[in-house]
Amino acid sequence: MRKGDAPTVATPPLDISNVVAAFSEEHVERITGLAKSRLRYWARTGFFTPSFVDEDNRLPFSRFYSFKDIVALRTLEMLRVQNNIPLQHLRRVADSLSHLRNDLWTETTLFPHGRKVAFVNPETGRPQEIVSGQYLLGIQVKKVIEDTTADIVKFNARQASQIGSLSRSRGVNRNALVIAGTRIPVAAIKRLHEDGYSHKDIIDEYPDLTEEDVAAALRHKDPKAA
């Protein structure tokens, strides 16, 4: 440190559990955007009660909110306004998680699910819709890919009736005669055979073929060649 420089003071990390503060309804209204009438309605109905309440609620400052209260109120407003979750459903959420009442809105991770709220059940570790208790099913994309691949393979698999048969389909190899269920031209198999390829050699070239396929291709007589 150079001469004349002010000493550097390390700032300790903020720990909100040590924040001792009491906020009036006016403070909360300005911080959260929630009207005093709504705050009083929520307190009167027992939906959200401030941490500090005087027995004589007629006093001008009979209700004070803690820092955690403000965090909780902002969470509620986010669920209610930004995620369009009905207040009635939030009431049922609060009732369903009554065992977490003190820290429900500050210590629990909540997930908007449609117009409902879900959380990770600490007992099962699985995401669960709070009010209905229905577990949320995650979609494993890898499993979807595997199933789709298997279905495509199955779809493309040749039928037993196609083994050893020939077919001609419009749009397949310019309407050439092929081994049924494949795009392998009969003419190609004949050329290989004429070049000295055995049945095994031909199947090595075209692994999708069977002995029956090769035999059927070689038996076929082209009417034009007659």
C-alpha beads as a LAMMPS data file, in Angstrom:
LAMMPS data file: protein, C-alpha beads

226 atoms
225 bonds

1 atom types
1 bond types

-500.0 500.0 xlo xhi
-500.0 500.0 ylo yhi
-500.0 500.0 zlo zhi

Masses

1 110.0

Atoms # bond

1 1 1 0.000 0.000 0.000
2 1 1 1.379 3.371 -0.991
3 1 1 1.689 6.171 1.524
4 1 1 -1.519 8.119 1.739
5 1 1 -3.695 5.334 0.372
6 1 1 -6.747 4.426 2.408
7 1 1 -6.571 0.960 3.980
8 1 1 -8.543 -1.751 2.239
9 1 1 -11.322 -3.269 4.313
10 1 1 -12.574 -6.746 3.378
11 1 1 -16.371 -6.890 3.189
12 1 1 -17.834 -10.082 4.700
13 1 1 -20.326 -12.045 2.562
14 1 1 -23.972 -11.095 3.053
15 1 1 -25.888 -13.500 5.290
16 1 1 -29.591 -12.698 5.177
17 1 1 -30.253 -14.856 8.232
18 1 1 -28.495 -12.160 10.259
19 1 1 -30.460 -9.305 8.712
20 1 1 -32.645 -7.854 11.446
21 1 1 -35.181 -5.565 9.851
22 1 1 -38.839 -4.750 10.186
23 1 1 -40.718 -3.279 7.273
24 1 1 -44.029 -1.478 7.543
25 1 1 -46.915 -2.031 5.139
26 1 1 -45.893 1.162 3.344
27 1 1 -42.362 -0.185 2.857
28 1 1 -43.639 -3.540 1.610
29 1 1 -46.052 -1.858 -0.773
30 1 1 -43.239 0.157 -2.340
31 1 1 -40.818 -2.781 -2.493
32 1 1 -43.154 -5.491 -3.775
33 1 1 -45.849 -3.532 -5.575
34 1 1 -48.537 -5.260 -3.494
35 1 1 -51.233 -2.877 -2.276
36 1 1 -51.800 -2.526 1.448
37 1 1 -55.365 -3.688 0.982
38 1 1 -54.093 -6.965 -0.513
39 1 1 -51.522 -7.409 2.252
40 1 1 -54.247 -6.924 4.878
41 1 1 -56.624 -9.282 3.075
42 1 1 -53.976 -12.004 2.933
43 1 1 -53.223 -11.480 6.637
44 1 1 -56.905 -11.426 7.615
45 1 1 -57.637 -14.672 5.761
46 1 1 -54.521 -16.350 7.156
47 1 1 -52.941 -16.834 3.752
48 1 1 -49.853 -14.768 4.555
49 1 1 -49.341 -13.283 7.983
50 1 1 -46.444 -10.896 8.688
51 1 1 -43.830 -12.032 11.154
52 1 1 -44.530 -9.268 13.654
53 1 1 -48.170 -8.581 14.549
54 1 1 -49.329 -6.511 17.504
55 1 1 -52.261 -7.870 19.495
56 1 1 -54.059 -4.589 18.951
57 1 1 -54.353 -4.488 15.162
58 1 1 -56.086 -1.123 15.374
59 1 1 -52.781 0.571 16.032
60 1 1 -51.400 2.461 13.004
61 1 1 -48.257 0.286 12.935
62 1 1 -49.530 -3.061 14.167
63 1 1 -47.961 -5.168 11.389
64 1 1 -44.318 -5.428 10.423
65 1 1 -42.752 -7.676 7.817
66 1 1 -39.333 -9.296 7.993
67 1 1 -36.809 -9.526 5.167
68 1 1 -37.866 -13.167 4.592
69 1 1 -41.479 -12.022 4.443
70 1 1 -40.644 -9.699 1.572
71 1 1 -38.800 -12.465 -0.276
72 1 1 -41.825 -14.707 0.225
73 1 1 -44.246 -12.047 -0.995
74 1 1 -42.195 -11.508 -4.126
75 1 1 -42.236 -15.254 -4.749
76 1 1 -46.003 -15.291 -4.368
77 1 1 -46.431 -12.355 -6.709
78 1 1 -44.185 -14.036 -9.284
79 1 1 -46.303 -17.193 -9.146
80 1 1 -49.572 -15.264 -9.165
81 1 1 -48.868 -12.641 -11.823
82 1 1 -45.989 -13.789 -14.018
83 1 1 -47.071 -17.430 -14.098
84 1 1 -50.831 -16.778 -13.921
85 1 1 -51.388 -19.214 -11.048
86 1 1 -54.715 -18.574 -9.274
87 1 1 -54.560 -17.363 -5.695
88 1 1 -56.988 -20.115 -4.686
89 1 1 -54.490 -22.714 -5.894
90 1 1 -51.693 -20.982 -3.976
91 1 1 -53.840 -21.214 -0.841
92 1 1 -54.146 -24.960 -1.353
93 1 1 -50.390 -25.164 -1.946
94 1 1 -49.813 -23.442 1.386
95 1 1 -52.208 -25.844 3.117
96 1 1 -50.589 -28.900 1.499
97 1 1 -47.148 -27.776 2.661
98 1 1 -48.245 -26.598 6.073
99 1 1 -45.416 -28.580 7.687
100 1 1 -43.027 -26.181 5.922
101 1 1 -45.070 -23.160 6.925
102 1 1 -42.301 -21.042 8.396
103 1 1 -40.026 -21.274 5.389
104 1 1 -42.435 -22.411 2.685
105 1 1 -41.980 -19.419 0.418
106 1 1 -38.276 -18.876 1.026
107 1 1 -36.645 -22.267 1.548
108 1 1 -38.655 -24.429 -0.872
109 1 1 -37.941 -24.490 -4.611
110 1 1 -41.256 -24.209 -6.420
111 1 1 -41.845 -24.986 -10.088
112 1 1 -44.753 -23.438 -12.025
113 1 1 -46.474 -26.267 -13.906
114 1 1 -49.203 -24.947 -16.150
115 1 1 -51.394 -23.019 -13.725
116 1 1 -50.313 -25.155 -10.794
117 1 1 -47.249 -25.439 -8.579
118 1 1 -44.879 -28.371 -8.186
119 1 1 -41.865 -29.048 -5.993
120 1 1 -39.295 -31.769 -5.470
121 1 1 -40.682 -33.976 -2.731
122 1 1 -37.853 -34.252 -0.159
123 1 1 -39.017 -37.754 0.819
124 1 1 -38.894 -39.205 -2.704
125 1 1 -36.611 -36.791 -4.542
126 1 1 -39.129 -36.717 -7.406
127 1 1 -40.958 -33.688 -8.870
128 1 1 -44.552 -33.666 -7.684
129 1 1 -47.561 -31.405 -8.211
130 1 1 -48.227 -30.170 -4.706
131 1 1 -52.016 -30.077 -4.409
132 1 1 -52.967 -33.214 -6.368
133 1 1 -49.859 -35.165 -5.341
134 1 1 -49.391 -36.310 -8.937
135 1 1 -45.799 -36.976 -9.889
136 1 1 -44.481 -35.233 -12.978
137 1 1 -43.108 -37.507 -15.650
138 1 1 -39.884 -36.338 -17.250
139 1 1 -39.376 -37.074 -20.929
140 1 1 -36.079 -38.833 -21.542
141 1 1 -35.130 -37.764 -25.054
142 1 1 -32.506 -40.503 -25.272
143 1 1 -35.185 -43.142 -24.632
144 1 1 -37.436 -41.532 -27.257
145 1 1 -34.599 -41.686 -29.793
146 1 1 -33.918 -45.338 -28.974
147 1 1 -37.593 -46.299 -29.279
148 1 1 -37.976 -44.371 -32.520
149 1 1 -34.894 -46.032 -33.996
150 1 1 -36.190 -49.458 -33.017
151 1 1 -39.580 -48.719 -34.579
152 1 1 -37.958 -47.557 -37.814
153 1 1 -35.819 -50.693 -37.971
154 1 1 -38.899 -52.788 -37.352
155 1 1 -40.849 -50.855 -39.982
156 1 1 -38.107 -51.353 -42.543
157 1 1 -37.663 -55.047 -41.731
158 1 1 -38.724 -57.386 -44.527
159 1 1 -41.812 -59.502 -44.054
160 1 1 -41.497 -63.289 -44.143
161 1 1 -43.650 -63.362 -47.281
162 1 1 -41.090 -61.190 -49.084
163 1 1 -38.178 -63.600 -48.612
164 1 1 -37.405 -65.305 -51.927
165 1 1 -39.851 -63.092 -53.829
166 1 1 -39.395 -60.492 -56.543
167 1 1 -41.358 -57.293 -57.003
168 1 1 -41.639 -54.272 -59.197
169 1 1 -42.707 -50.926 -57.740
170 1 1 -43.161 -47.587 -59.419
171 1 1 -40.451 -45.189 -58.311
172 1 1 -38.088 -47.911 -57.074
173 1 1 -35.030 -48.221 -59.321
174 1 1 -37.008 -46.896 -62.300
175 1 1 -39.572 -49.663 -62.013
176 1 1 -36.878 -52.331 -62.332
177 1 1 -37.476 -55.819 -60.959
178 1 1 -36.004 -56.026 -57.445
179 1 1 -35.817 -58.427 -54.526
180 1 1 -39.082 -57.880 -52.615
181 1 1 -38.673 -55.574 -49.634
182 1 1 -35.359 -54.166 -50.935
183 1 1 -34.074 -51.876 -53.663
184 1 1 -31.615 -54.484 -54.981
185 1 1 -32.181 -55.093 -58.729
186 1 1 -32.447 -58.677 -59.928
187 1 1 -30.228 -57.674 -62.874
188 1 1 -27.410 -56.740 -60.479
189 1 1 -27.484 -60.197 -58.881
190 1 1 -27.445 -61.847 -62.300
191 1 1 -24.422 -59.785 -63.366
192 1 1 -22.505 -60.793 -60.268
193 1 1 -23.345 -64.435 -60.889
194 1 1 -22.170 -64.133 -64.498
195 1 1 -18.925 -62.654 -63.197
196 1 1 -18.305 -65.809 -61.183
197 1 1 -19.697 -64.768 -57.797
198 1 1 -21.049 -67.620 -55.684
199 1 1 -24.257 -67.310 -53.655
200 1 1 -22.163 -66.550 -50.586
201 1 1 -20.165 -63.901 -52.446
202 1 1 -23.373 -62.214 -53.590
203 1 1 -24.775 -62.212 -50.024
204 1 1 -21.477 -60.719 -48.820
205 1 1 -22.074 -57.882 -51.290
206 1 1 -25.716 -57.517 -50.224
207 1 1 -26.030 -58.603 -46.541
208 1 1 -29.808 -58.019 -46.595
209 1 1 -30.264 -60.931 -48.998
210 1 1 -30.848 -64.584 -48.195
211 1 1 -30.116 -67.768 -50.127
212 1 1 -33.775 -67.821 -51.159
213 1 1 -33.490 -64.279 -52.565
214 1 1 -30.427 -65.099 -54.644
215 1 1 -31.985 -68.324 -55.942
216 1 1 -35.188 -66.516 -56.913
217 1 1 -33.234 -63.850 -58.795
218 1 1 -31.187 -66.399 -60.720
219 1 1 -34.278 -68.460 -61.582
220 1 1 -36.030 -65.496 -63.058
221 1 1 -36.159 -65.464 -66.863
222 1 1 -36.386 -62.079 -68.516
223 1 1 -39.124 -62.293 -71.212
224 1 1 -37.282 -59.710 -73.282
225 1 1 -34.191 -61.950 -73.421
226 1 1 -36.206 -64.913 -74.777

Bonds

1 1 1 2
2 1 2 3
3 1 3 4
4 1 4 5
5 1 5 6
6 1 6 7
7 1 7 8
8 1 8 9
9 1 9 10
10 1 10 11
11 1 11 12
12 1 12 13
13 1 13 14
14 1 14 15
15 1 15 16
16 1 16 17
17 1 17 18
18 1 18 19
19 1 19 20
20 1 20 21
21 1 21 22
22 1 22 23
23 1 23 24
24 1 24 25
25 1 25 26
26 1 26 27
27 1 27 28
28 1 28 29
29 1 29 30
30 1 30 31
31 1 31 32
32 1 32 33
33 1 33 34
34 1 34 35
35 1 35 36
36 1 36 37
37 1 37 38
38 1 38 39
39 1 39 40
40 1 40 41
41 1 41 42
42 1 42 43
43 1 43 44
44 1 44 45
45 1 45 46
46 1 46 47
47 1 47 48
48 1 48 49
49 1 49 50
50 1 50 51
51 1 51 52
52 1 52 53
53 1 53 54
54 1 54 55
55 1 55 56
56 1 56 57
57 1 57 58
58 1 58 59
59 1 59 60
60 1 60 61
61 1 61 62
62 1 62 63
63 1 63 64
64 1 64 65
65 1 65 66
66 1 66 67
67 1 67 68
68 1 68 69
69 1 69 70
70 1 70 71
71 1 71 72
72 1 72 73
73 1 73 74
74 1 74 75
75 1 75 76
76 1 76 77
77 1 77 78
78 1 78 79
79 1 79 80
80 1 80 81
81 1 81 82
82 1 82 83
83 1 83 84
84 1 84 85
85 1 85 86
86 1 86 87
87 1 87 88
88 1 88 89
89 1 89 90
90 1 90 91
91 1 91 92
92 1 92 93
93 1 93 94
94 1 94 95
95 1 95 96
96 1 96 97
97 1 97 98
98 1 98 99
99 1 99 100
100 1 100 101
101 1 101 102
102 1 102 103
103 1 103 104
104 1 104 105
105 1 105 106
106 1 106 107
107 1 107 108
108 1 108 109
109 1 109 110
110 1 110 111
111 1 111 112
112 1 112 113
113 1 113 114
114 1 114 115
115 1 115 116
116 1 116 117
117 1 117 118
118 1 118 119
119 1 119 120
120 1 120 121
121 1 121 122
122 1 122 123
123 1 123 124
124 1 124 125
125 1 125 126
126 1 126 127
127 1 127 128
128 1 128 129
129 1 129 130
130 1 130 131
131 1 131 132
132 1 132 133
133 1 133 134
134 1 134 135
135 1 135 136
136 1 136 137
137 1 137 138
138 1 138 139
139 1 139 140
140 1 140 141
141 1 141 142
142 1 142 143
143 1 143 144
144 1 144 145
145 1 145 146
146 1 146 147
147 1 147 148
148 1 148 149
149 1 149 150
150 1 150 151
151 1 151 152
152 1 152 153
153 1 153 154
154 1 154 155
155 1 155 156
156 1 156 157
157 1 157 158
158 1 158 159
159 1 159 160
160 1 160 161
161 1 161 162
162 1 162 163
163 1 163 164
164 1 164 165
165 1 165 166
166 1 166 167
167 1 167 168
168 1 168 169
169 1 169 170
170 1 170 171
171 1 171 172
172 1 172 173
173 1 173 174
174 1 174 175
175 1 175 176
176 1 176 177
177 1 177 178
178 1 178 179
179 1 179 180
180 1 180 181
181 1 181 182
182 1 182 183
183 1 183 184
184 1 184 185
185 1 185 186
186 1 186 187
187 1 187 188
188 1 188 189
189 1 189 190
190 1 190 191
191 1 191 192
192 1 192 193
193 1 193 194
194 1 194 195
195 1 195 196
196 1 196 197
197 1 197 198
198 1 198 199
199 1 199 200
200 1 200 201
201 1 201 202
202 1 202 203
203 1 203 204
204 1 204 205
205 1 205 206
206 1 206 207
207 1 207 208
208 1 208 209
209 1 209 210
210 1 210 211
211 1 211 212
212 1 212 213
213 1 213 214
214 1 214 215
215 1 215 216
216 1 216 217
217 1 217 218
218 1 218 219
219 1 219 220
220 1 220 221
221 1 221 222
222 1 222 223
223 1 223 224
224 1 224 225
225 1 225 226
